Structure formats: structure tokens, C-alpha cells
Amino acid sequence: MDLSGIRVGGHRGLRVEYPDNTLAGILAARDVCDLVELDTRRTADGVIVLSHDVTLVGHVVIDTPWEILENVDLGGGHHPARFEHLLDVIGDFPLDIEIKNSPEDPDFDSGFAFPLAVAGLARPQDVVTSFHWPTMDAIRSAYPSLRTGLLVEPDGSLEAVASRARASGHQVVAPHWLLLEAESAIGSVLEQGLDIVAWTVNDEDRALTLAVAGVSTIISDDPGRIRRSLRRHT
């Protein structure tokens, strides 16, 4: 079996060695995986930063200016990173850029100015994703050549996300691996011409099962180990 085409991505960088979404972790991940998944939010003064959570070490990102946030210690002497700075140093390495824009969060942008600003910086080799599907539809309309995808939680519907993605012109669906336990579910998505990005997969046997079933990209906290495991079956 040839699994050489399966891409393995680092979840928020290289979490087994570095804090989430740090510049050092993302740069280190380049040596052991095929792409990096990261999260974007904005500061009080509009700087696009890498952050999964609404807060960073007690600082609400949307309420904090960059000059303060950039000095926050995330652990081990690592600090928050600006998205644009990452793009300056990452080279051509592909990114899976998640845009955090939830109506339940204090930084929700109902006008989509922030998501569109992030998407405007994405490169041809990148994919832009979000759990907020209207956000992604707005990006799809503004940047029709961009590779875009819809994220879905473990309690979501794979059928619904695939249907929405196809109707709106997105190329990717990104479900939690729990939604992919049935091989028939994977097949139904692939039949619609969509690529599947599965997250977050840290078990080698599960990664192999997903790869054999047709998942194109696997996101993991330990991407080096998962990629080595898959390569042994190539």
C-alpha cells in the first residue's frame, strides 16, 4: 500500500515539545511533518496573533494591545507570535490557518473584517479553515482562488458539513476523527470530491486506518511519530 501521499500536520505547531502556536514550535515542526495547523485571533490594536484560546496567560487577547501581549511568557521563555512575522520566516512551508471567529467569543467579528484580513495573507499552498461556516463562506466569496475548508466538532454532522462545503465551493472538510470511524462515512465525503483533514489523531493505528480509508491529511500533536508510522507502511 502506498501512503506516501498522506500529509501529516502539526497541531498548533509541535505540541510534544513546545507551547501551542509558538514561533519556535512551528519552525521546529517543519523538520518532522508536511504542514502546520495554527490558530489566529486579533489584539486590541488589530494585530493578528497566533492563539487558540480567547486568553493568553490571563490576558484577553482582544482586550490587550500587542506591546503588552508580545512580552507574555507562554512557558520556557516562548512568547506569542504575530501571524505576519511567521509568514516572513516560514518560507514556502504549507499552513492550515484556522480563523477563530465564534459568536460565543468576545472577539467575534460579525462583519468578517478580521477573517478577511487573515485570508488575504494566505498563500496558494495554505488552507484556511474555521468552525464558523458563514465566516468561511464570506472568505470563499472574497477569495475564490483560495483553498478553504469547514471545521466540524465531534458532535457535529459529517453529512451536513460535506453538503455545506460542496454547496459553497469549499474544497476541504476538517472533522474530528470520531466522525470518521465508519469507513462508509469517509467514502461518502470523497465521492463528493472533497478532501478530508482529520484532527487530532495521536494513535498510530487510528492514523493508519484513516489513511487507508482515504483521508488526505492527518493533524497530530506528535506529527513526527505519526508520519514515521505511516511511512513504515509505504
C-alpha positions as CSV (number, residue, x, y, z in Angstrom):
1,M,0.0,0.0,0.0
2,D,1.3,3.5,-0.9
3,L,0.6,6.0,1.8
4,S,3.4,8.4,0.7
5,G,0.8,11.0,-0.4
6,I,-0.8,11.3,3.0
7,R,0.1,14.5,4.7
8,V,0.7,14.8,8.4
9,G,0.3,18.2,10.1
10,G,1.5,19.5,13.4
11,H,-1.4,20.6,15.6
12,R,-0.6,24.1,16.8
13,G,3.0,23.5,15.9
14,L,4.9,20.8,17.7
15,R,3.0,20.4,21.0
16,V,5.0,17.5,22.3
17,E,8.0,19.8,22.7
18,Y,6.8,23.4,22.6
19,P,3.9,25.6,23.8
20,D,0.9,26.0,21.4
21,N,1.2,28.3,18.5
22,T,4.7,29.5,19.2
23,L,7.1,30.5,16.5
24,A,9.8,28.0,17.7
25,G,7.3,25.2,17.8
26,I,6.0,25.9,14.3
27,L,9.5,26.2,12.8
28,A,10.6,23.0,14.5
29,A,7.6,21.2,13.1
30,R,8.9,21.8,9.6
31,D,11.5,19.1,10.2
32,V,9.0,16.3,11.1
33,C,5.8,17.0,9.2
34,D,4.2,18.2,6.0
35,L,2.3,21.2,7.2
36,V,1.4,23.0,10.4
37,E,-2.1,23.9,11.8
38,L,-2.3,27.1,13.7
39,D,-4.9,29.4,15.2
40,T,-5.4,33.2,14.6
41,R,-7.0,35.9,16.7
42,R,-6.6,39.7,16.9
43,T,-5.3,42.0,19.6
44,A,-6.9,45.2,20.9
45,D,-4.9,47.2,18.3
46,G,-5.7,44.8,15.4
47,V,-2.5,42.7,15.3
48,I,-3.1,39.2,14.0
49,V,-1.7,36.8,16.6
50,L,-1.4,33.1,17.0
51,S,-3.7,31.9,19.8
52,H,-6.1,29.1,20.2
53,D,-7.8,30.4,23.3
54,V,-9.6,33.7,24.0
55,T,-7.0,34.4,26.7
56,L,-3.2,34.0,26.8
57,V,-1.9,33.6,30.3
58,G,-4.7,35.6,31.8
59,H,-4.8,38.3,29.1
60,V,-7.9,38.5,27.0
61,V,-6.4,38.8,23.5
62,I,-9.0,41.1,22.0
63,D,-8.6,43.5,25.0
64,T,-4.8,43.6,25.1
65,P,-2.5,45.6,22.8
66,W,0.3,43.8,21.1
67,E,3.0,45.8,23.0
68,I,1.8,44.0,26.2
69,L,0.9,40.7,24.7
70,E,4.3,40.2,23.0
71,N,6.0,40.1,26.4
72,V,3.8,37.4,27.9
73,D,5.7,34.2,28.7
74,L,3.9,31.2,27.4
75,G,6.4,28.8,29.0
76,G,10.0,28.1,28.5
77,G,10.7,31.7,27.5
78,H,8.4,31.5,24.5
79,H,6.2,34.4,23.6
80,P,3.1,35.0,21.4
81,A,3.8,35.3,17.7
82,R,2.5,37.7,15.1
83,F,1.0,35.9,12.1
84,E,2.7,38.2,9.6
85,H,6.1,37.6,11.2
86,L,5.5,33.9,10.9
87,L,4.9,34.3,7.2
88,D,8.1,36.3,6.9
89,V,10.2,33.4,8.3
90,I,8.3,30.2,7.4
91,G,9.4,30.1,3.8
92,D,7.1,28.0,1.5
93,F,6.1,25.6,4.2
94,P,2.3,25.0,4.0
95,L,0.0,26.2,6.8
96,D,-3.5,25.2,7.8
97,I,-4.7,28.5,9.1
98,E,-7.7,28.3,11.4
99,I,-9.6,31.6,12.0
100,K,-11.2,31.8,15.4
101,N,-14.4,33.7,14.9
102,S,-17.1,32.2,17.2
103,P,-20.3,34.2,18.1
104,E,-19.8,33.0,21.7
105,D,-16.4,34.7,22.0
106,P,-15.7,38.3,22.8
107,D,-13.7,38.8,19.7
108,F,-16.4,37.7,17.3
109,D,-16.4,39.8,14.1
110,S,-19.9,39.7,12.5
111,G,-18.7,41.9,9.7
112,F,-15.8,39.5,8.8
113,A,-13.2,42.2,8.5
114,F,-10.7,40.2,10.7
115,P,-11.3,36.9,8.9
116,L,-10.9,38.5,5.5
117,A,-7.7,40.2,6.7
118,V,-6.3,36.8,7.7
119,A,-7.4,35.2,4.5
120,G,-5.9,38.0,2.4
121,L,-2.5,36.9,3.7
122,A,-2.9,33.2,2.9
123,R,-0.7,31.8,0.1
124,P,-1.6,29.3,-2.6
125,Q,-0.1,26.4,-0.6
126,D,-2.2,27.2,2.5
127,V,-5.7,26.2,3.5
128,V,-7.9,28.5,5.6
129,T,-10.5,27.0,7.9
130,S,-13.0,27.9,10.6
131,F,-15.7,26.3,12.7
132,H,-17.9,29.3,11.8
133,W,-19.2,28.4,8.4
134,P,-20.6,31.8,7.5
135,T,-17.1,33.2,8.0
136,M,-15.7,30.7,5.5
137,D,-18.5,31.4,3.0
138,A,-17.5,35.1,3.2
139,I,-13.9,34.2,2.6
140,R,-14.8,31.9,-0.3
141,S,-16.7,34.8,-2.0
142,A,-13.9,37.3,-1.5
143,Y,-11.0,35.0,-2.4
144,P,-12.4,32.4,-4.9
145,S,-8.9,31.0,-5.7
146,L,-8.1,30.3,-2.0
147,R,-8.2,26.8,-0.7
148,T,-10.8,26.8,2.1
149,G,-12.4,24.3,4.4
150,L,-15.0,23.8,7.1
151,L,-14.2,22.5,10.6
152,V,-16.7,20.4,12.5
153,E,-16.8,19.3,16.1
154,P,-17.0,15.7,17.3
155,D,-20.7,16.1,18.0
156,G,-21.4,17.6,14.6
157,S,-22.7,16.1,11.4
158,L,-20.2,14.9,8.7
159,E,-23.1,14.8,6.2
160,A,-24.1,18.4,7.0
161,V,-20.5,19.7,6.7
162,A,-19.9,17.9,3.4
163,S,-23.1,19.2,2.0
164,R,-22.4,22.8,3.0
165,A,-18.8,22.6,1.8
166,R,-19.8,21.3,-1.6
167,A,-22.7,23.9,-2.0
168,S,-20.4,26.8,-1.0
169,G,-17.4,25.8,-3.1
170,H,-15.1,24.8,-0.3
171,Q,-12.6,22.0,-1.2
172,V,-11.9,20.7,2.3
173,V,-13.9,19.3,5.3
174,A,-12.0,19.0,8.6
175,P,-13.8,16.8,11.1
176,H,-12.7,15.4,14.4
177,W,-11.6,11.8,13.8
178,L,-14.6,10.5,15.8
179,L,-16.8,11.4,12.9
180,L,-14.7,9.2,10.6
181,E,-14.9,5.9,12.5
182,A,-17.2,4.5,9.8
183,E,-15.3,3.9,6.6
184,S,-18.5,4.4,4.6
185,A,-18.7,8.0,6.1
186,I,-15.3,8.7,4.6
187,G,-16.3,7.3,1.3
188,S,-19.4,9.5,1.1
189,V,-17.3,12.6,1.5
190,L,-14.7,11.6,-1.0
191,E,-17.4,10.8,-3.6
192,Q,-18.4,14.5,-3.4
193,G,-14.8,15.5,-4.5
194,L,-13.8,16.9,-1.1
195,D,-10.5,16.4,0.7
196,I,-10.6,15.3,4.4
197,V,-8.4,16.8,7.1
198,A,-8.8,14.7,10.3
199,W,-7.9,16.0,13.7
200,T,-6.5,15.4,16.3
201,V,-5.0,11.9,15.7
202,N,-2.3,10.7,18.1
203,D,-2.9,7.0,17.8
204,E,-0.8,5.3,15.2
205,D,-3.3,2.5,14.4
206,R,-6.1,5.0,14.0
207,A,-3.9,7.2,11.7
208,L,-3.2,4.2,9.6
209,T,-6.9,3.3,9.3
210,L,-7.9,6.8,8.3
211,A,-5.1,7.0,5.8
212,V,-6.0,3.7,4.1
213,A,-9.7,4.8,4.0
214,G,-8.8,7.9,2.0
215,V,-8.2,10.8,4.5
216,S,-5.7,13.1,2.8
217,T,-4.3,14.9,5.8
218,I,-3.9,13.9,9.5
219,I,-3.4,16.5,12.2
220,S,-1.5,15.3,15.2
221,D,0.1,16.6,18.4
222,D,3.0,14.3,17.6
223,P,3.3,14.6,13.9
224,G,6.8,13.2,13.6
225,R,5.8,9.9,15.2
226,I,2.6,9.6,13.2
227,R,4.4,10.3,10.0
228,R,7.1,7.8,10.7
229,S,4.5,5.2,11.5
230,L,2.6,5.8,8.2
231,R,5.9,5.7,6.2
232,R,6.6,2.2,7.6
233,H,3.5,1.0,5.6
234,T,4.5,2.6,2.4
